[in-house]
């Protein structure tokens, strides 16, 4: 698995998940539990979006087309 984005905004995470699901790309959101523990201060511990190494280029392309390939 390769980390491709660092995310803070939970609404944006949901949007990116929908984009990747539509493209048929498997993904994992890392550090969710730590970010949830921090509650409103979750900017201190962002979540990381990871995809399989073989899907990294396709995920980057799909997210760039949607204007979502940038960290929070």
PyMOL Python script that loads the backbone (N, CA, C, O; Angstrom):
from pymol import cmd

cmd.read_pdbstr("""\
ATOM      1  N   UNK A   1       0.843  -1.177   0.000  1.00  0.00           N
ATOM      2  CA  UNK A   1       0.000   0.000   0.000  1.00  0.00           C
ATOM      3  C   UNK A   1       0.893   1.246   0.000  1.00  0.00           C
ATOM      4  O   UNK A   1       1.951   1.287   0.628  1.00  0.00           O
ATOM      5  N   UNK A   2       0.427   2.236  -0.716  1.00  0.00           N
ATOM      6  CA  UNK A   2       1.179   3.486  -0.837  1.00  0.00           C
ATOM      7  C   UNK A   2       0.283   4.646  -0.408  1.00  0.00           C
ATOM      8  O   UNK A   2      -0.842   4.779  -0.889  1.00  0.00           O
ATOM      9  N   UNK A   3       0.786   5.481   0.495  1.00  0.00           N
ATOM     10  CA  UNK A   3       0.060   6.680   0.901  1.00  0.00           C
ATOM     11  C   UNK A   3       0.139   7.699  -0.230  1.00  0.00           C
ATOM     12  O   UNK A   3       1.222   8.001  -0.730  1.00  0.00           O
ATOM     13  N   UNK A   4      -1.026   8.232  -0.632  1.00  0.00           N
ATOM     14  CA  UNK A   4      -1.009   9.212  -1.714  1.00  0.00           C
ATOM     15  C   UNK A   4      -1.541  10.578  -1.292  1.00  0.00           C
ATOM     16  O   UNK A   4      -1.250  11.573  -1.954  1.00  0.00           O
ATOM     17  N   UNK A   5      -2.318  10.653  -0.198  1.00  0.00           N
ATOM     18  CA  UNK A   5      -2.840  11.930   0.282  1.00  0.00           C
ATOM     19  C   UNK A   5      -2.878  11.947   1.798  1.00  0.00           C
ATOM     20  O   UNK A   5      -2.987  10.905   2.446  1.00  0.00           O
ATOM     21  N   UNK A   6      -2.787  13.142   2.350  1.00  0.00           N
ATOM     22  CA  UNK A   6      -2.986  13.375   3.765  1.00  0.00           C
ATOM     23  C   UNK A   6      -4.205  14.269   3.894  1.00  0.00           C
ATOM     24  O   UNK A   6      -4.242  15.362   3.329  1.00  0.00           O
ATOM     25  N   UNK A   7      -5.212  13.804   4.643  1.00  0.00           N
ATOM     26  CA  UNK A   7      -6.507  14.479   4.671  1.00  0.00           C
ATOM     27  C   UNK A   7      -6.950  14.802   6.089  1.00  0.00           C
ATOM     28  O   UNK A   7      -6.686  14.044   7.022  1.00  0.00           O
ATOM     29  N   UNK A   8      -7.627  15.941   6.241  1.00  0.00           N
ATOM     30  CA  UNK A   8      -8.172  16.351   7.525  1.00  0.00           C
ATOM     31  C   UNK A   8      -9.692  16.441   7.461  1.00  0.00           C
ATOM     32  O   UNK A   8     -10.378  16.004   8.385  1.00  0.00           O
ATOM     33  N   UNK A   9     -10.213  16.990   6.401  1.00  0.00           N
ATOM     34  CA  UNK A   9     -11.643  17.274   6.248  1.00  0.00           C
ATOM     35  C   UNK A   9     -12.447  15.988   6.022  1.00  0.00           C
ATOM     36  O   UNK A   9     -12.273  15.335   4.993  1.00  0.00           O
ATOM     37  N   UNK A  10     -13.324  15.610   6.962  1.00  0.00           N
ATOM     38  CA  UNK A  10     -14.090  14.364   6.818  1.00  0.00           C
ATOM     39  C   UNK A  10     -15.060  14.379   5.635  1.00  0.00           C
ATOM     40  O   UNK A  10     -15.351  13.331   5.059  1.00  0.00           O
ATOM     41  N   UNK A  11     -15.556  15.550   5.276  1.00  0.00           N
ATOM     42  CA  UNK A  11     -16.451  15.647   4.116  1.00  0.00           C
ATOM     43  C   UNK A  11     -15.668  15.369   2.836  1.00  0.00           C
ATOM     44  O   UNK A  11     -16.143  14.664   1.946  1.00  0.00           O
ATOM     45  N   UNK A  12     -14.481  15.923   2.756  1.00  0.00           N
ATOM     46  CA  UNK A  12     -13.637  15.683   1.578  1.00  0.00           C
ATOM     47  C   UNK A  12     -13.218  14.214   1.494  1.00  0.00           C
ATOM     48  O   UNK A  12     -13.134  13.652   0.402  1.00  0.00           O
ATOM     49  N   UNK A  13     -12.961  13.608   2.624  1.00  0.00           N
ATOM     50  CA  UNK A  13     -12.600  12.185   2.643  1.00  0.00           C
ATOM     51  C   UNK A  13     -13.734  11.356   2.041  1.00  0.00           C
ATOM     52  O   UNK A  13     -13.494  10.457   1.235  1.00  0.00           O
ATOM     53  N   UNK A  14     -14.964  11.662   2.436  1.00  0.00           N
ATOM     54  CA  UNK A  14     -16.127  10.946   1.904  1.00  0.00           C
ATOM     55  C   UNK A  14     -16.243  11.138   0.400  1.00  0.00           C
ATOM     56  O   UNK A  14     -16.547  10.188  -0.322  1.00  0.00           O
ATOM     57  N   UNK A  15     -16.008  12.348  -0.080  1.00  0.00           N
ATOM     58  CA  UNK A  15     -16.058  12.638  -1.509  1.00  0.00           C
ATOM     59  C   UNK A  15     -14.988  11.847  -2.261  1.00  0.00           C
ATOM     60  O   UNK A  15     -15.264  11.263  -3.309  1.00  0.00           O
ATOM     61  N   UNK A  16     -13.776  11.830  -1.730  1.00  0.00           N
ATOM     62  CA  UNK A  16     -12.679  11.095  -2.375  1.00  0.00           C
ATOM     63  C   UNK A  16     -12.970   9.595  -2.364  1.00  0.00           C
ATOM     64  O   UNK A  16     -12.671   8.904  -3.338  1.00  0.00           O
ATOM     65  N   UNK A  17     -13.541   9.087  -1.287  1.00  0.00           N
ATOM     66  CA  UNK A  17     -13.917   7.675  -1.239  1.00  0.00           C
ATOM     67  C   UNK A  17     -14.907   7.346  -2.355  1.00  0.00           C
ATOM     68  O   UNK A  17     -14.788   6.305  -3.002  1.00  0.00           O
ATOM     69  N   UNK A  18     -15.878   8.224  -2.583  1.00  0.00           N
ATOM     70  CA  UNK A  18     -16.863   7.997  -3.650  1.00  0.00           C
ATOM     71  C   UNK A  18     -16.193   7.997  -5.020  1.00  0.00           C
ATOM     72  O   UNK A  18     -16.535   7.180  -5.875  1.00  0.00           O
ATOM     73  N   UNK A  19     -15.253   8.894  -5.233  1.00  0.00           N
ATOM     74  CA  UNK A  19     -14.532   8.961  -6.512  1.00  0.00           C
ATOM     75  C   UNK A  19     -13.771   7.653  -6.757  1.00  0.00           C
ATOM     76  O   UNK A  19     -13.828   7.087  -7.848  1.00  0.00           O
ATOM     77  N   UNK A  20     -13.065   7.187  -5.735  1.00  0.00           N
ATOM     78  CA  UNK A  20     -12.272   5.965  -5.890  1.00  0.00           C
ATOM     79  C   UNK A  20     -13.158   4.734  -6.065  1.00  0.00           C
ATOM     80  O   UNK A  20     -12.833   3.843  -6.850  1.00  0.00           O
ATOM     81  N   UNK A  21     -14.273   4.679  -5.340  1.00  0.00           N
ATOM     82  CA  UNK A  21     -15.206   3.559  -5.502  1.00  0.00           C
ATOM     83  C   UNK A  21     -15.756   3.520  -6.918  1.00  0.00           C
ATOM     84  O   UNK A  21     -15.828   2.452  -7.527  1.00  0.00           O
ATOM     85  N   UNK A  22     -16.145   4.674  -7.446  1.00  0.00           N
ATOM     86  CA  UNK A  22     -16.664   4.747  -8.817  1.00  0.00           C
ATOM     87  C   UNK A  22     -15.634   4.291  -9.838  1.00  0.00           C
ATOM     88  O   UNK A  22     -15.985   3.722 -10.871  1.00  0.00           O
ATOM     89  N   UNK A  23     -14.357   4.544  -9.545  1.00  0.00           N
ATOM     90  CA  UNK A  23     -13.287   4.142 -10.453  1.00  0.00           C
ATOM     91  C   UNK A  23     -12.848   2.698 -10.235  1.00  0.00           C
ATOM     92  O   UNK A  23     -12.009   2.185 -10.976  1.00  0.00           O
ATOM     93  N   UNK A  24     -13.413   2.038  -9.218  1.00  0.00           N
ATOM     94  CA  UNK A  24     -13.054   0.645  -8.947  1.00  0.00           C
ATOM     95  C   UNK A  24     -11.688   0.483  -8.309  1.00  0.00           C
ATOM     96  O   UNK A  24     -11.040  -0.551  -8.469  1.00  0.00           O
ATOM     97  N   UNK A  25     -11.247   1.506  -7.582  1.00  0.00           N
ATOM     98  CA  UNK A  25      -9.927   1.478  -6.946  1.00  0.00           C
ATOM     99  C   UNK A  25     -10.101   1.190  -5.457  1.00  0.00           C
ATOM    100  O   UNK A  25     -10.831   1.893  -4.759  1.00  0.00           O
ATOM    101  N   UNK A  26      -9.427   0.156  -4.986  1.00  0.00           N
ATOM    102  CA  UNK A  26      -9.450  -0.172  -3.565  1.00  0.00           C
ATOM    103  C   UNK A  26      -8.547   0.799  -2.810  1.00  0.00           C
ATOM    104  O   UNK A  26      -7.505   1.215  -3.317  1.00  0.00           O
ATOM    105  N   UNK A  27      -8.952   1.148  -1.611  1.00  0.00           N
ATOM    106  CA  UNK A  27      -8.197   2.124  -0.827  1.00  0.00           C
ATOM    107  C   UNK A  27      -8.330   1.796   0.651  1.00  0.00           C
ATOM    108  O   UNK A  27      -9.138   0.960   1.054  1.00  0.00           O
ATOM    109  N   UNK A  28      -7.525   2.468   1.433  1.00  0.00           N
ATOM    110  CA  UNK A  28      -7.592   2.349   2.878  1.00  0.00           C
ATOM    111  C   UNK A  28      -7.360   3.737   3.460  1.00  0.00           C
ATOM    112  O   UNK A  28      -6.502   4.483   2.988  1.00  0.00           O
ATOM    113  N   UNK A  29      -8.135   4.076   4.493  1.00  0.00           N
ATOM    114  CA  UNK A  29      -7.921   5.321   5.211  1.00  0.00           C
ATOM    115  C   UNK A  29      -7.186   4.958   6.501  1.00  0.00           C
ATOM    116  O   UNK A  29      -7.720   4.246   7.352  1.00  0.00           O
ATOM    117  N   UNK A  30      -5.966   5.452   6.635  1.00  0.00           N
ATOM    118  CA  UNK A  30      -5.145   5.140   7.800  1.00  0.00           C
ATOM    119  C   UNK A  30      -5.252   6.240   8.855  1.00  0.00           C
ATOM    120  O   UNK A  30      -5.537   7.395   8.537  1.00  0.00           O
ATOM    121  N   UNK A  31      -5.027   5.879  10.073  1.00  0.00           N
ATOM    122  CA  UNK A  31      -4.997   6.802  11.220  1.00  0.00           C
ATOM    123  C   UNK A  31      -6.370   7.349  11.581  1.00  0.00           C
ATOM    124  O   UNK A  31      -6.454   8.371  12.261  1.00  0.00           O
ATOM    125  N   UNK A  32      -7.437   6.710  11.155  1.00  0.00           N
ATOM    126  CA  UNK A  32      -8.789   7.174  11.459  1.00  0.00           C
ATOM    127  C   UNK A  32      -9.053   7.169  12.964  1.00  0.00           C
ATOM    128  O   UNK A  32      -9.635   8.116  13.493  1.00  0.00           O
ATOM    129  N   UNK A  33      -8.635   6.123  13.644  1.00  0.00           N
ATOM    130  CA  UNK A  33      -8.910   6.021  15.076  1.00  0.00           C
ATOM    131  C   UNK A  33      -8.210   7.126  15.870  1.00  0.00           C
ATOM    132  O   UNK A  33      -8.798   7.697  16.788  1.00  0.00           O
ATOM    133  N   UNK A  34      -6.980   7.421  15.527  1.00  0.00           N
ATOM    134  CA  UNK A  34      -6.259   8.482  16.236  1.00  0.00           C
ATOM    135  C   UNK A  34      -6.907   9.837  15.969  1.00  0.00           C
ATOM    136  O   UNK A  34      -7.064  10.639  16.890  1.00  0.00           O
ATOM    137  N   UNK A  35      -7.279  10.095  14.733  1.00  0.00           N
ATOM    138  CA  UNK A  35      -7.913  11.361  14.394  1.00  0.00           C
ATOM    139  C   UNK A  35      -9.254  11.499  15.112  1.00  0.00           C
ATOM    140  O   UNK A  35      -9.604  12.586  15.573  1.00  0.00           O
ATOM    141  N   UNK A  36     -10.000  10.406  15.209  1.00  0.00           N
ATOM    142  CA  UNK A  36     -11.288  10.437  15.911  1.00  0.00           C
ATOM    143  C   UNK A  36     -11.108  10.679  17.407  1.00  0.00           C
ATOM    144  O   UNK A  36     -11.927  11.357  18.028  1.00  0.00           O
ATOM    145  N   UNK A  37     -10.065  10.143  17.977  1.00  0.00           N
ATOM    146  CA  UNK A  37      -9.809  10.350  19.403  1.00  0.00           C
ATOM    147  C   UNK A  37      -9.546  11.815  19.726  1.00  0.00           C
ATOM    148  O   UNK A  37      -9.896  12.296  20.803  1.00  0.00           O
ATOM    149  N   UNK A  38      -8.930  12.514  18.788  1.00  0.00           N
ATOM    150  CA  UNK A  38      -8.605  13.915  19.018  1.00  0.00           C
ATOM    151  C   UNK A  38      -9.794  14.832  18.808  1.00  0.00           C
ATOM    152  O   UNK A  38      -9.747  16.004  19.183  1.00  0.00           O
ATOM    153  N   UNK A  39     -10.857  14.318  18.215  1.00  0.00           N
ATOM    154  CA  UNK A  39     -12.088  15.093  18.033  1.00  0.00           C
ATOM    155  C   UNK A  39     -11.876  16.351  17.217  1.00  0.00           C
ATOM    156  O   UNK A  39     -11.314  16.286  16.123  1.00  0.00           O
ATOM    157  N   UNK A  40     -12.314  17.505  17.727  1.00  0.00           N
ATOM    158  CA  UNK A  40     -12.239  18.755  16.967  1.00  0.00           C
ATOM    159  C   UNK A  40     -10.818  19.164  16.611  1.00  0.00           C
ATOM    160  O   UNK A  40     -10.614  19.945  15.681  1.00  0.00           O
ATOM    161  N   UNK A  41      -9.850  18.659  17.326  1.00  0.00           N
ATOM    162  CA  UNK A  41      -8.460  19.014  17.046  1.00  0.00           C
ATOM    163  C   UNK A  41      -7.830  18.030  16.077  1.00  0.00           C
ATOM    164  O   UNK A  41      -6.611  17.856  16.079  1.00  0.00           O
ATOM    165  N   UNK A  42      -8.652  17.373  15.238  1.00  0.00           N
ATOM    166  CA  UNK A  42      -8.109  16.315  14.380  1.00  0.00           C
ATOM    167  C   UNK A  42      -7.120  16.834  13.349  1.00  0.00           C
ATOM    168  O   UNK A  42      -6.469  16.024  12.689  1.00  0.00           O
ATOM    169  N   UNK A  43      -6.976  18.122  13.180  1.00  0.00           N
ATOM    170  CA  UNK A  43      -5.952  18.653  12.291  1.00  0.00           C
ATOM    171  C   UNK A  43      -4.553  18.332  12.780  1.00  0.00           C
ATOM    172  O   UNK A  43      -3.583  18.402  12.025  1.00  0.00           O
ATOM    173  N   UNK A  44      -4.464  17.980  14.050  1.00  0.00           N
ATOM    174  CA  UNK A  44      -3.168  17.614  14.620  1.00  0.00           C
ATOM    175  C   UNK A  44      -2.748  16.205  14.204  1.00  0.00           C
ATOM    176  O   UNK A  44      -1.565  15.867  14.232  1.00  0.00           O
ATOM    177  N   UNK A  45      -3.722  15.396  13.823  1.00  0.00           N
ATOM    178  CA  UNK A  45      -3.426  14.014  13.442  1.00  0.00           C
ATOM    179  C   UNK A  45      -4.279  13.655  12.220  1.00  0.00           C
ATOM    180  O   UNK A  45      -5.330  13.029  12.359  1.00  0.00           O
ATOM    181  N   UNK A  46      -3.835  14.045  11.042  1.00  0.00           N
ATOM    182  CA  UNK A  46      -4.635  13.806   9.832  1.00  0.00           C
ATOM    183  C   UNK A  46      -4.686  12.332   9.445  1.00  0.00           C
ATOM    184  O   UNK A  46      -3.890  11.515   9.910  1.00  0.00           O
ATOM    185  N   UNK A  47      -5.631  12.027   8.595  1.00  0.00           N
ATOM    186  CA  UNK A  47      -5.779  10.674   8.054  1.00  0.00           C
ATOM    187  C   UNK A  47      -4.951  10.569   6.769  1.00  0.00           C
ATOM    188  O   UNK A  47      -4.734  11.556   6.066  1.00  0.00           O
ATOM    189  N   UNK A  48      -4.499   9.354   6.489  1.00  0.00           N
ATOM    190  CA  UNK A  48      -3.730   9.120   5.268  1.00  0.00           C
ATOM    191  C   UNK A  48      -4.522   8.195   4.351  1.00  0.00           C
ATOM    192  O   UNK A  48      -5.048   7.174   4.794  1.00  0.00           O
ATOM    193  N   UNK A  49      -4.606   8.554   3.083  1.00  0.00           N
ATOM    194  CA  UNK A  49      -5.279   7.731   2.088  1.00  0.00           C
ATOM    195  C   UNK A  49      -4.222   6.873   1.401  1.00  0.00           C
ATOM    196  O   UNK A  49      -3.246   7.386   0.853  1.00  0.00           O
ATOM    197  N   UNK A  50      -4.430   5.567   1.440  1.00  0.00           N
ATOM    198  CA  UNK A  50      -3.482   4.635   0.831  1.00  0.00           C
ATOM    199  C   UNK A  50      -4.198   3.785  -0.209  1.00  0.00           C
ATOM    200  O   UNK A  50      -5.361   3.416  -0.041  1.00  0.00           O
ATOM    201  N   UNK A  51      -3.487   3.484  -1.277  1.00  0.00           N
ATOM    202  CA  UNK A  51      -3.986   2.589  -2.321  1.00  0.00           C
ATOM    203  C   UNK A  51      -2.908   1.549  -2.604  1.00  0.00           C
ATOM    204  O   UNK A  51      -1.747   1.727  -2.237  1.00  0.00           O
ATOM    205  N   UNK A  52      -3.303   0.476  -3.252  1.00  0.00           N
ATOM    206  CA  UNK A  52      -2.336  -0.557  -3.636  1.00  0.00           C
ATOM    207  C   UNK A  52      -1.294   0.056  -4.566  1.00  0.00           C
ATOM    208  O   UNK A  52      -1.606   0.946  -5.358  1.00  0.00           O
ATOM    209  N   UNK A  53      -0.074  -0.414  -4.468  1.00  0.00           N
ATOM    210  CA  UNK A  53       1.004   0.120  -5.300  1.00  0.00           C
ATOM    211  C   UNK A  53       0.630   0.111  -6.780  1.00  0.00           C
ATOM    212  O   UNK A  53       0.933   1.058  -7.506  1.00  0.00           O
ATOM    213  N   UNK A  54      -0.027  -0.960  -7.224  1.00  0.00           N
ATOM    214  CA  UNK A  54      -0.397  -1.079  -8.637  1.00  0.00           C
ATOM    215  C   UNK A  54      -1.478  -0.077  -9.048  1.00  0.00           C
ATOM    216  O   UNK A  54      -1.610   0.236 -10.231  1.00  0.00           O
ATOM    217  N   UNK A  55      -2.248   0.424  -8.090  1.00  0.00           N
ATOM    218  CA  UNK A  55      -3.337   1.361  -8.387  1.00  0.00           C
ATOM    219  C   UNK A  55      -2.957   2.823  -8.170  1.00  0.00           C
ATOM    220  O   UNK A  55      -3.764   3.711  -8.443  1.00  0.00           O
ATOM    221  N   UNK A  56      -1.757   3.087  -7.690  1.00  0.00           N
ATOM    222  CA  UNK A  56      -1.371   4.448  -7.313  1.00  0.00           C
ATOM    223  C   UNK A  56      -1.456   5.433  -8.484  1.00  0.00           C
ATOM    224  O   UNK A  56      -1.981   6.536  -8.327  1.00  0.00           O
ATOM    225  N   UNK A  57      -0.955   5.051  -9.629  1.00  0.00           N
ATOM    226  CA  UNK A  57      -0.977   5.968 -10.784  1.00  0.00           C
ATOM    227  C   UNK A  57      -2.404   6.235 -11.246  1.00  0.00           C
ATOM    228  O   UNK A  57      -2.749   7.373 -11.564  1.00  0.00           O
ATOM    229  N   UNK A  58      -3.228   5.204 -11.286  1.00  0.00           N
ATOM    230  CA  UNK A  58      -4.620   5.377 -11.702  1.00  0.00           C
ATOM    231  C   UNK A  58      -5.368   6.243 -10.684  1.00  0.00           C
ATOM    232  O   UNK A  58      -6.142   7.118 -11.071  1.00  0.00           O
ATOM    233  N   UNK A  59      -5.147   6.010  -9.401  1.00  0.00           N
ATOM    234  CA  UNK A  59      -5.806   6.809  -8.364  1.00  0.00           C
ATOM    235  C   UNK A  59      -5.393   8.273  -8.475  1.00  0.00           C
ATOM    236  O   UNK A  59      -6.235   9.165  -8.367  1.00  0.00           O
ATOM    237  N   UNK A  60      -4.117   8.522  -8.687  1.00  0.00           N
ATOM    238  CA  UNK A  60      -3.641   9.894  -8.851  1.00  0.00           C
ATOM    239  C   UNK A  60      -4.307  10.551 -10.055  1.00  0.00           C
ATOM    240  O   UNK A  60      -4.733  11.703  -9.975  1.00  0.00           O
ATOM    241  N   UNK A  61      -4.400   9.833 -11.161  1.00  0.00           N
ATOM    242  CA  UNK A  61      -5.011  10.383 -12.374  1.00  0.00           C
ATOM    243  C   UNK A  61      -6.487  10.725 -12.141  1.00  0.00           C
ATOM    244  O   UNK A  61      -6.948  11.807 -12.504  1.00  0.00           O
ATOM    245  N   UNK A  62      -7.214   9.794 -11.534  1.00  0.00           N
ATOM    246  CA  UNK A  62      -8.638   9.993 -11.284  1.00  0.00           C
ATOM    247  C   UNK A  62      -8.858  11.179 -10.335  1.00  0.00           C
ATOM    248  O   UNK A  62      -9.748  12.000 -10.557  1.00  0.00           O
ATOM    249  N   UNK A  63      -8.043  11.263  -9.278  1.00  0.00           N
ATOM    250  CA  UNK A  63      -8.196  12.357  -8.326  1.00  0.00           C
ATOM    251  C   UNK A  63      -7.769  13.699  -8.918  1.00  0.00           C
ATOM    252  O   UNK A  63      -8.352  14.730  -8.585  1.00  0.00           O
ATOM    253  N   UNK A  64      -6.767  13.699  -9.785  1.00  0.00           N
ATOM    254  CA  UNK A  64      -6.376  14.951 -10.467  1.00  0.00           C
ATOM    255  C   UNK A  64      -7.512  15.441 -11.365  1.00  0.00           C
ATOM    256  O   UNK A  64      -7.811  16.635 -11.397  1.00  0.00           O
ATOM    257  N   UNK A  65      -8.137  14.526 -12.088  1.00  0.00           N
ATOM    258  CA  UNK A  65      -9.249  14.906 -12.961  1.00  0.00           C
ATOM    259  C   UNK A  65     -10.406  15.506 -12.165  1.00  0.00           C
ATOM    260  O   UNK A  65     -11.122  16.375 -12.661  1.00  0.00           O
ATOM    261  N   UNK A  66     -10.585  15.042 -10.934  1.00  0.00           N
ATOM    262  CA  UNK A  66     -11.657  15.555 -10.078  1.00  0.00           C
ATOM    263  C   UNK A  66     -11.211  16.786  -9.284  1.00  0.00           C
ATOM    264  O   UNK A  66     -11.993  17.344  -8.513  1.00  0.00           O
ATOM    265  N   UNK A  67      -9.963  17.207  -9.469  1.00  0.00           N
ATOM    266  CA  UNK A  67      -9.447  18.360  -8.734  1.00  0.00           C
ATOM    267  C   UNK A  67      -9.225  18.081  -7.265  1.00  0.00           C
ATOM    268  O   UNK A  67      -9.294  18.994  -6.442  1.00  0.00           O
ATOM    269  N   UNK A  68      -8.957  16.822  -6.921  1.00  0.00           N
ATOM    270  CA  UNK A  68      -8.820  16.432  -5.518  1.00  0.00           C
ATOM    271  C   UNK A  68      -7.459  15.848  -5.162  1.00  0.00           C
ATOM    272  O   UNK A  68      -7.305  15.259  -4.092  1.00  0.00           O
ATOM    273  N   UNK A  69      -6.470  16.002  -6.040  1.00  0.00           N
ATOM    274  CA  UNK A  69      -5.162  15.429  -5.718  1.00  0.00           C
ATOM    275  C   UNK A  69      -4.277  16.497  -5.074  1.00  0.00           C
ATOM    276  O   UNK A  69      -3.337  17.007  -5.682  1.00  0.00           O
ATOM    277  N   UNK A  70      -4.612  16.813  -3.828  1.00  0.00           N
ATOM    278  CA  UNK A  70      -3.798  17.731  -3.016  1.00  0.00           C
ATOM    279  C   UNK A  70      -4.086  17.433  -1.556  1.00  0.00           C
ATOM    280  O   UNK A  70      -5.195  17.042  -1.193  1.00  0.00           O
ATOM    281  N   UNK A  71      -3.078  17.623  -0.732  1.00  0.00           N
ATOM    282  CA  UNK A  71      -3.237  17.387   0.708  1.00  0.00           C
ATOM    283  C   UNK A  71      -4.046  18.541   1.310  1.00  0.00           C
ATOM    284  O   UNK A  71      -4.082  19.642   0.761  1.00  0.00           O
ATOM    285  N   UNK A  72      -4.693  18.268   2.445  1.00  0.00           N
ATOM    286  CA  UNK A  72      -5.407  19.308   3.194  1.00  0.00           C
ATOM    287  C   UNK A  72      -4.410  20.192   3.901  1.00  0.00           C
ATOM    288  O   UNK A  72      -4.800  21.134   4.591  1.00  0.00           O
TER     289      UNK A  72
END
""", "prot")
cmd.dss("prot")
cmd.show_as("cartoon", "prot")
cmd.util.cbc("prot")
cmd.orient("prot")
